[in-house]
Amino acid sequence: MDADAWVAREVIDVADIDLDGTPDLVWRNLVNGNMYVRHGKPGTVTGSVDLVSLTTAANSREGDVPYGANWTETNISAVIGVPDLNGDRIPDR
C-alpha cells in the first residue's frame, strides 16, 4: 500500500464481507465520503487472504466496489468496523 495514496483514506475493517471465506478490505475516501469494499483473493491457507490482493484495486478480485456514499469526515467523524466474533454473521460489540 502506497502511504501517499492513503493520506485521504481510512481503513474501516478487514472482514469477509461477501461470505466467500476470504477476508475483504472496507475503506473510505475521506475527501468525497465514498466507502468501498476491496475483495481479497484467497491465500494459501483456508480462510486466509493473499495480502497483495488488498494493496491495490488492480490486485484485488473485483477492484474497489462502491459500498456507501456521503461518509465524509464532516458528516461522520469516526467509522468503526465491528467484527463477527462468533461466526453467526452478525457483528458483535
URLIN-V530925 format. One record per backbone hydrogen bond with DSSP energy under -1.0 kcal/mol. CO is the residue of the C=O (numbers start at 0). NH is the residue of the N-H. E is the energy in kcal/mol with one decimal. If there is no record, write none. Layout:
co->[CO;CO]
nh->[NH;NH]
e->[E;E]
This chain:
co->[1;3;5;7;9;11;12;14;14;23;24;25;25;26;27;28;32;33;34;34;35;36;37;38;40;44;47;49;50;51;64;67;71;82]
nh->[5;6;8;29;27;80;25;16;23;14;37;11;12;35;9;32;70;28;66;67;26;64;24;60;49;47;42;52;53;54;36;34;75;91]
e->[-1.0;-1.2;-1.3;-2.7;-2.3;-1.1;-3.2;-1.8;-2.9;-1.8;-3.3;-3.1;-1.6;-3.3;-2.2;-1.9;-2.8;-3.1;-3.4;-1.2;-2.3;-2.9;-2.5;-2.7;-3.0;-2.5;-1.8;-1.8;-1.5;-1.2;-2.5;-2.7;-3.1;-3.0]
